[in-house]
Amino acid sequence: MKNYLQHDPWCIVEDGFHREYNEITESCMSLGNGRMGQRGNFEEKFTGKTLQGNYVAGVYYPDKTRVGWWKNGYPDYFAKVLNAANWIGIDVDVEFETLDLATCEVRDFRRVLNMKEGILERSFVARLKSGKELQVKATRFCSIVDDEAGAIRYSITPLNFDGKLTLTPYIDGDVRNRDANYDEKFWDEVRKETGYAEAYLEMKTRKTGFHVCTGMCVEVEQNGVLIDFHSQPIRREKYAATRIILDVQPGQETVLYKYAVNLSSMNYAAEELMTQAHQYIKRISSKGFAEMRTEQAQAWDAKWQMNDIAIDGDTAAAQGIRFNIFQLNQTYTGEDERLNIGPKGFTGEKYGGSTYWDTEAYCLPFYLSTADQKVARNLLLYRYKQLGKAIENAEKLGFTNGAALYPMVTMNGEECHNEWEITFEEIHRNGAIAYAIYDYIRYTTDAGYLADYGLEVLIAISRFWMQRVNWSGAKKQYVMLGVTGPNEYENNVNNNWYTNYLAAWTLRYTLESIDTVKGMDAEKYAALVARIGFDEAIETAKARHIIDNMHYPYDEERQVFLQQEGFLDKEIMTVDQLPASDRPLNQKWSWDRILRSCFIKQADVLQGLYFFEDEFDTETLRRNFDFYEPLTVHESSLSPCVHSVQASKLGMKDKAYEMYLRTARLDLDDYNNDTEDGLHITSMAGTWLAVVKGFGGLRVEADRLVLNPYCPDHWTSLSFKIRFRDVLLQVTVTQNDVTVKNFSNQPLTISLLGEAVTVEAESEALVERGAEV
């Protein structure tokens, strides 16, 4: 765990240049706006440790699968979110010396991500080998107002010399993905244009044929005034730039403004990209940097008015939750139903594809409570529109009759993950999608979604489960063989409790949904039955038989559900018995040793009890938590948040806080030694869950919003906002009381600390702990 980033409630601060951690800092300082994103790379040349990354939403490459042994059913490719043209680059030369922070002496270095305004600032003094010293101040943002654009203010002040300063702002499309399977480059140049103080480069992805035009224009200011300057166009393969040579004096500030755009054929006709890029650049540059920055601050303020979680009394905790919310808002806005939430967002290449089960299991509740209902609906529509591909994926594995297996990793609905124990066996992802439909309808009451889209998905998933189980003559029950649960430290197991329970629950919810839709709109139901060839009598009877006869591994002595058949055959020992030098296991142990151990990456049983806690009594929840949490190494980024929520439910405040801090600061403190690859965007939604469902006790029960909030002992207060149907509430929790403020024009009756409380329109209700309502 690293602690070099300062604790600050609204900023991520690196004070002093930590070269050895630079890739970690680049990840943490990433910027995005839902359409494009940029790692926290330097504008000037840097030959030290760095992972250059600029990403354009929806643009990917099908990198040919590379495995040691091919198996039938493997996908042909692994989808890669592409490193696109570098738009931030500005080479700086003083006489014949290049500014490079890897080779020069650096002092007074400071890098700050201002989360309140979505702005990255950096300053330092560099001493070149010649002894010349210059001060640099750089400010950058990806605009969420003009969401295909970014802007840079790059300031240079000579401290002890005069002479010639050469600035070369550029666009470089000669980039590669570090994770390319065959070390190939994924882009071909289409065309480029250069002119006075501007450059445009249009690239095309191989195979998928996406076009992206990256354009820039620059302005120069000296002594606070924009100046005319000579600009020399530079053109080479996949590269376009302009060179500017200026006379500078000691103490004189020279400022380069760089405006850039990334336009893709996702949103424009390919033949119009260059023209559209010119027009876009003209529009944003006419605003100027100051106006764009003001708009950026105002737009982020509007987001924070809705999304902020305020924690008083614990700066590290406050910084952690805001960092997670900030990155979620940068990654996905919900405006485009073609897009989804990648596990690294716009911060790195690892994990390739756009969509994992993380979206449905972890991210959906965040958007349900903090954004317009259409945002969560679009996340579900994304899956509905890929149902045909999910059915094709199942067919490739031998399933029939419209059974659907949603992919573990995808960009377009096709499975593109190629590790057999996950691709073929981590089928619980199907259940997460079914649960998301349930979660959405329960929260919003949008039963129309069920009739129009949801039921069709549920039936297809249920058809998969009914074919995936088999009847065990020995057990006289249905079993599910050869699966991998969320705990990827156990592969190819039989009767994983979580997967079995999720499958049976999906069948049960599908039957309930059939009745709901039939009652709502019999004609629409009949049309669906005809279109998908649904034999209600036969298929529902089979579903009920499976529900009534599913096998669930259980230990009578401990009275806990078993991760899977034979789990207790392992040598049971707790994580605190492991030497610190053995952690993390996935970097220190062989895979054989991990698979034979009892240690858990993330607990499957506790994931299921988190989803379905209302189906179990408190003592059952407690017994399973007490058994599994000590065995869990939490080396999945998705693990601590679920444990935090359950610990809160069980009144285990210290454990809930420990797990919250681990998920909130997972990347800031680099808990798992992998932040350099990019941030864990989807697990960041889990941080919100730990606060709002954990400390806030938010649930929906019997069609009513439930809140059972508390403050960790050393916090002064906790405050968050949630949307529930058509009502916006603010919940403020102190050690002594809870206040719920209703910003809407209609009253809402909620359950607050176990009592029914009506919060009147545009009013608030206060409840003291232990007092009568």
N, C-alpha and C positions, 0 to 999 in steps of 0.2 A: 504494500500500500504506500502510495506516495502523497506527500503533503506539501508540495512546493507551490500550489496555487492558493492564493490568499482567500480567507473567508470574508465575504462581503455580501450584503443582502441583495444587491442588484447587479453586481459585476463579477466577471471571472477575471482575476488579475494575476498576471505573471510579472513579478517584480525582480528584474535580473534575468539574464538570458541563460536558460537551462538547455544547452545544446543537446545533452544526452536524452532529454525528454521531448525534443522538439516535435516529433511525430504525434506524441500524446497531446501536446498543446495545440497542434494543428487541428486535431479532431475536436477538441473542446472549444476551439475558437471558430468552428464552422458557421457559415451563414447560409440562409436559404429563404425562399419565398413561396414554396409549393410548386413552382415551375422550373426553378434552377437552383443550384446550390454550389458552394465553393468552400473547400477546406481552408483553414487559416494559414495558407502559404504566404510567403513573402512576395511582395511585388518585385523587388530587385533580385538579381541572380543570387542563388544560394547553392553551394556545392556540398553542403553538409547533409546530415540525415533529414530526409524529407520525403513525403508522399504527396506529390502534386495531384490535386483532384478538383475537377469542375464537372458537374453533372447536370444533365438536362432531363426533365421528367418524362418518363415513358419511352425513352430512347434506349435500346438494348441491342445486344449482339448474341446470337446463338453459338457460343463457343463449343466446338466439337468435344464430345465427352471423352475424357481420358481416364481409363480405369485399367487395372492390371489384368482383370479377367472379365470378359463380357458375359452378361447374363441376359437371357430372353426377357423382354419387357423393359430393359434399360432405355431411358430416353436418349435420343441421338445427340443432345446438346445440353449444356448448362447455360442458362440465360445470364448474361453479364450486364449490369448497369455500367454504362460506358464512361470512362474518363474522356471528356470532350476537350475541345480547344481551350487552351489557357488564355483567358481574356484579361487577367490582372497584370501581366508581365510589363515591367518597366526596367530596362537596363540602365544603369547609372555609371558613367565613366568620367573621371576627373583626369584631364590630360590623357595619359595612357594607362591609367589604373582603373580597374573595374571594382565597384563596390560589391563585396561578397562577405557576408557576415561569418562565413566559415573560415576565412583567411585573414581578416583584419581584426584589430583590437576593438572590442565593443564595451562601452560603459553606459550607464544610465538607461539601460534597456528596460522598457515597460510595454507590455502588451495587455490590452484591456478589452474584453467583450462586454459592452454595455447592453444588457438584456432588456432594460426598460425601453430602449429606443431601437434595438436591432442594429447596432453599429459596432464595428471593430476598429480600435485605435491602437497605434503602435508608435513608439518614439525611442530614439537611441542616439548616441554619439559614436561615430566610427572614426578610428584613426587608421589611415592607410599606411602601407609600408614606407611611403615617402615621408611620412610625418604629417601629411595634410589631414585636418580634422573637419568633419562636417556633421551637422545635426539633421536628422531626418524625423519627420512626423507624418504618419500615414493614417488616413481615415477611409474606411470602406464599408459599403453596405450593399446587400441585394434588396432592391426595392420591393416592398409588398404592395405599393400603389401601382407602379409600372412593373408587373411581375415577371417580365422577361428581360429586365435590365438591372445593371449594377453601376455603381459610380465610385470613383476614387479621388480623393484629394491627397496628393503626394508632395510634401514640402521638403525642400533641401536648403540649408543655410550653411555656407562655408564659415568656419570659425577662425581659421588662421591662414587663409590663402586667397588669392584672386587668380583668375585665369579662365580657362574654357571648361564648361560643364556640358557633357553630352548626355541627352536623355533619349532613349529609344523605346517608346511604348510599342507593344507588339501584340499580335495574335498568333499563337503557335498551335497548329493542328497536328504537328508531328509528335503525337502522344501515344502512350500505350497503357494498357492495364497491367499492373504488377501481377495480377492473378490470372493472366492469360494462360490457358492450358498448354499452348504450343508456342508461347512467346511471340505471337504474331501481332501485327497492328490491325486495328479494326476499321480504320477510316481511309477513304480515298478522297483526294481533292477533286472538286467539281469545277470551281472557278474562284478567282479572287480579284479584287479591285483595290486600287490605292489612289489617293488623291491628297490634296493639301490637308495635312493634319488628320487624316482618316484612313481607315483600312477595313476591308471586308474579306472574309474567308468563308467559302461554302464548302462543307464536307459532306460525304455520303457514307453511311455504314455499309460495309460489305454484307452480303446475304440479305439482311432485312431491308436495306434500301431507305433508311431514314435520312433525310437531309436536314442539316443544321447550318444556319448562317450565323456566324459570329462577327459582329461589327463593332467598330470603335471610332470615336473622334476625340481630339484632345484640345485643350486650351492651356495657355501659359500666362501666369500672373507674376509680376515682379513689383515690389514696392506697393503691393495692394491694388495694382491696376493690371487689367488684361492687356497684353502686348501683342503686336504682330511679330512673327518670327518666320525664319526660313525652315521649311520642312522637306526632307529628302525621302521620297518613297523607297522602300526596300521590299523586294519580292523574291522569294525563293520557294522551293517546294513545300507546300503546306504551311506557309509562313508569310505573313504580311505585316509590315511595320512602317514607322515613320521616324526619321532621325532628326533631332533638333539640337543644334549647337548654340550655346548661350554664353555670354560674358557674365561672370559673377564676381562679386566683391565680398570681403569679409563682413559678416553680419547682415548681409542682404538675403532675404528669403525669396526663393524661387518656388512657385507652386505650379505643379502640373495637375490639371483636372482631366480625368479620363472617364468617358461615358461609354458603356458597352452594352450590347444586347446579345441574347442567344435566342434565335427564332428557329422553330423546328417545323418539319412537315406534318407533325401531329396537329398543328393549328393553322397552317397556311399551305396553299398549293406550292409544290416544290418550285415551279417555274416563277413564282412571285416572291420567293424568299428574299432575294437580293434587293428588290425594290422596296419590299416591306421593311427590311432592315434599315435602309437609307431613311425612310420616313420615320421610323421609330427613333433612330438616333437624332434626327433633326428635332423631333418633338421633345425628347428629354433634355437635350443639350440647351434648347431654348429656355427651358425652365431654369437651368443653372443648378450648381451643386447645392447651394444654400437652400433653395426652395425644395429640391428633392429631399434634402435631409430633414427639413421641417415637416414635410408630408410624411416621411418615414416615422418620425417621432410621434406624430399625431395618430397615425394608423396603428402603431404599436400600443399607444396609450389606450385606444379603443379596445384592442384585444385584451390588455391587462385589466381593463375595467370589468370584463366578464370572467377572465380565466385566472386571475391572481389568487394565490393562496398565501395569506399573510401569517407568518409565525413570529411571535414576539418572545424574546428570551433565549433564542438559540440561533445564532447567525449561520452556523454550518447547516443546520436543518432548513432554514429559510432559503439559503442560497441553493441548496440541493433541489428542492421542489421547484423553484423558479427556473432553474437551469433545465429541468426535465420538461416543464410546460413550454418553455421557450423553444426548445428543439422540436417538440411535437407540432407547435404552431408553424415553425419554419418548414416542416416536412410535408404536411398535408393540410389543405384548406377545405377540401370537400366540394370544391366548385366543379370538378371534372370527374364524372363517374368512371372514366377510363383509367384513372390513376388509383393507386393504393399506397400503403405505407410500407416501405422497405425496411428491413431490420437495421440497416445502417443509414437509411435516409439519404441525405446528400453529404455524408461525412466520410465515406470510404467505400471500398470495393467488395469487401468480404461478404459472403453469403449470396452474392450474385443477384438472384431474382427479386422481383418486386414484392411478392406476397407469400407470407407464411401463415400458419394458423394463429400466430401472434395477434394478427389484426382482429379476428373475431373474439379471441379469448381475453385479450388485454386492452386493446385500443378502443373497441366499440363503446364501452361504458364511459370513457373520457369524453368522446364526442357526443354521446347521448346527453350528457349532463352539462356540457359547456358550449354547445354550438346549436345552430338551427337544426331542427329535426331532419331536414333534407340531407345533412352531411352524413349522419348515420345511415340513412336510407340509401344513399349512394354507395356506401361500403357494402351493403347487402346486394344492391343491384349489380355491382361489380361481379359478385359470385353468380347471381342468377344468369347474367349474360354469358357466363362461361360454363353453364350447365352442360351444353352439348359437348364441350371438350372434356368435362369431367366424366361423362358417359363414355366417350372414346377412350379415356385413360383406363377406365374399368374394363372395357372390352379387350384392351391389349393384354390384360392380365387374366382373361378368360371369363369375365362376368357377363351376364346377359340380361335381357328383358329391361333395358333402360336403367340398370344399376349405375350409380355414379360414384366415382372415387375422385374427390377433389385433390389437386396436386399438393405435394409438400412445399414445392417452390414453383412459382410460375410468373410469367410476364403476360401471357396471352391465354391462359387456361390449360395449356399443355403442361404435363409434368416435365420438369427439367432438372430434377435432383437425381444424382447418380451414385448414391451409396446404398447398397441393397438393403441394409438393415433399417434404413429410413424410407427410401423410395417405396419399397414393397410392404413394409411392416408398421411404420408409424402412422397407422390408419385412424388414430384418434382424431386427426385433423377433421375428418368428416363430421364427427360429433360436435366439434367446436363450432362449425358452421351452423349446424342445427340449433345449438344452444344460442347462438347469436340471434337467430330469427326469434326464438322465444324471448330472449332478453329485450330485444327491440320492441316487440309487440307488448310485452308486459309493461315496459316503461312508458311507451307512447300511446298505447291503445289503438295503434294504427292497424286494425284488423283487415283493412283493405289491402295492405301489403300481403297478408297471408293468402287472401283469395286470388290476388293477381299474380303473385310470384312465389311466395314462400312455400305454399303447400306442394307445388310441383318439385321444388328442391327437396323438401322433406321426404316425399315419396321416393324420389330417386336415391337419396341417401339410405332410406330404410330398405329399399330393394338390395342395396349393397350389403347391409348388415345381415339380412336374411339369408344371403348366399354365403357370407363370410363365416358364419357360425356352422358348426356341425353337431349332430347328436352323438353323445358319448353313450355307448351301450353300457360301459362299466359304471359311469356315474348316474345314468338315467337323467342327464341334464344336457343342455346345450353348452358347448365349450367354444373357445376361440384360440386357435393354435398359431404359433409363429408370429408374434407381434412384438413391437417395441413401443413402450409407453413414452410419455414425456421425459422420463428418466432414461436418458440415452446411455447410461452406464450399465444397462442391462438390455441385451439384444436377443431377439428370437426366443422370447419366452412364451409360455402357455398360460392362458387365463390371467392376463393382466387385469387386476380388479377394476382399475379406472376405465380401461377400454371396454370391458364387459358391461360395466354399469352404464357407461355413456351410450353404448349401443342399445341396451334395453330401454333406457330413458328416451332415446330418440324414437324408437318404435312406439312407445307409449304416447309421446307428444304428437307424433304423426297421427295416431288414431284420434286423439282429442281434436287435432286441427281439422281432420276430415269432418268430424261432426260440426265443428264451428263453421266451416265454409258451406257445408250443406245447409245449415240453418240460415246463413247469411244470404246466399245466392245459389239456389239449387241449379239454375240454368248454367251458371258459370262452372259449377262443380261438374255437371254432366258433360260440358264441353271439354273440360280437362281430362276426365275419365276416358272420353272417346279419343282424344288426341294422343294420350300416352299409353293407351291400351291397358288401363288399370282394371284388374278384376277384383272388385272390392271384396266380394265374399271370400274368395280363396286367399288373397293376400293379407287381408286383415285377420283372418283366422290363423294364418301362419305366424303373423306378428304377435298375436295374443299368446300363442303357445310358447313362443320364445321368451316373451316377457315373464310368463309364469314359471318357466323352467330354466332360466339362465343360471349358470354356475358362478358363484362368487367365493373365491378362496378366503378362508377365515381361520383364525387361530383361537380355539375355544379357551385355552389357558390364559392368554393375554387379552382376549376379547377385542382383537383388532383385525381389520381387514388386511389381507396379505397383498403385497405389491404384485405378486404372481405366484403361481404354483411353485412350491419348493423354495420359497424365499428363506425360510428358516433353516434350510440345509446349509446356508452360508454361516461362516463364523461371525457371530454378531458382536461387534465392538463399536464404540462411539467415536465420533470425530475427535474428541478431546484426547483420545489415546494415540492419535497420529502425531508423529514428529512434525514440527513446522517445516522442516526441510523437505517433506514429502508433498507439500502443497504448492500449487494446485496439482491435483492428481493427473489431470490430462496433459500436463507438461513434464511430470516426473515419473509416472508409472507406465509400464507397458499396458497395452489395451487388454491383453489376456489377464493381467493382474487386476485391472479395474473391473472387468466383467465377473470375475470370481469373488470379488469383495462385496461386502454388504453396503458399501458407501454409495450414497444417492446423489446424483447431480441435481435433481429436483424431484420431490416426492410425488409420485403418481396418486397415491391414496389421498394425500392432502389436497391435491388439485381437484379431485372429484368431490371431496367434502366441502371445498370452497364453493364450487358450483352449486352443490345441492344440500347446503347445510340445513335448509328447512325440512329436509326429509330424515334428519337424524337428531337425536337428543343431545344435549350439551355434554353429557358424560361420554358418549360415543366419540364426539369430536375431541374431547380432552384426551381420552385414552390413545387415540391414534396419533394425535399431535405429540404427546409425551413419548410415544414409541419411535416415531419416524424423524422428528426434528433433530434429535441428537445423532442420527445416522447420516444427516444431510450435509454435504460439503458446499452446497449453494454455488456450484461452479457453472450453473446456468444463470444467465442474467434474469431469467423469468422466475427464479425460485424465491428470493427473499420477500418479494411483495406479497405473495400468497400466504407465506408464513406470518408476515406482519398483520395482515387482515385477520387471520385466524387467532393469533395471539391476542389481539384486541378483543375479539369476540369472547375469548376465554378469560379475560381479565388479567392477562399476563403482560402488564404494562412495560416492564423492562425488556422483555423479549420482543415485544411489538416495536419498541423504539429502536432496539439494536437492528432488527431486520429492516425497519424503515430507513435508517441512516445508511445501511449497506446498499439498498436499492437506489436511494436518492443520490448518493455520492459514488455510485459504482464506477462511473467514468471519470469524475473529477479527481478521485483518489486512486483510480486504476486498480481496483480490488483484484481483478482477475488477470492482470498483466496483459491486457489485450486492447486497451483503448487506442493504441497507435493505429490499429486497423480501421478505426471508425467508432462512432458512438453506438450504444445499444438503444436505438430509437424506440422500438416497440416495447422494451421493458420499461422505458420511461413512463409509459402509460400506467405501468404497475405502481410506480411511485405515487401517482395520483390516487390509485386504488387504495394504497396503504394509508393515505391521509383521509380520503373522503369515505371509503367503506370501512377502513380500519378505525382511525381515531374519530371519524365522524359518524360511524355506525350506520351509514346509509344503506337502506334496503327498500324493496318494494314488496309488501305483504298484503294479501287480500285487497289488492287494488288501491292501496294507500301507501304514501311515502312514509318511511320509518327513519327516524334519526335517534341514535343513542350515543351522542358525542361525549368525548372527554379530552382533557389536555394531558399530555405527558407531564409528569410531576414538576419538571424544571422549566416548563414553558409558562409564559405569562398569559398568552392567549393564542387562539387559532381561529382564522376566519377564512371562509370559502363561499363561493356562489355556485348554485346549481340551477339548471332549468329542469322543471318537472312538468311535462305536457305544456300548457300555455302559461305557466307561472315561473317567475324568476325570484329565487330566494337567496338571501345571504344569511349564512349561519356563523355566528360568532360565539366561541366557546372560551370561557375562563375557568379557573379552578373552582369558582363558586356558582356560576350560572351559565345559561345558554340563552342567546337572543336569536330569534329567527325574524328577519325582516322580509316583507313581501313587497316587491317593486311593481307588482302587476295590478290590474284593475278588477281582479276577482279574488274572493277569499279562497283559502285552501285549508282543509282539515288534514292534519298530519298526526302521526304518533311520535311524540317527543318525550324521551326518557320514560317510555312506557305508558304515557297518558295521551288521550286524544286532545289535541289543541287546535283550535281554529285561528289561523293567522288572517286577519281581515285584509281587504284590499288596501294597498299603499299604507300598510301599518306594520307593527311588529309585536311579537309576543316574547316575554321574558319568563324563563322558568328557573327558579333556584334549585340547586341540587338538594334532593331530599324533602323539598317543600311540596305542599299540595298545589295542584294546578287550579 
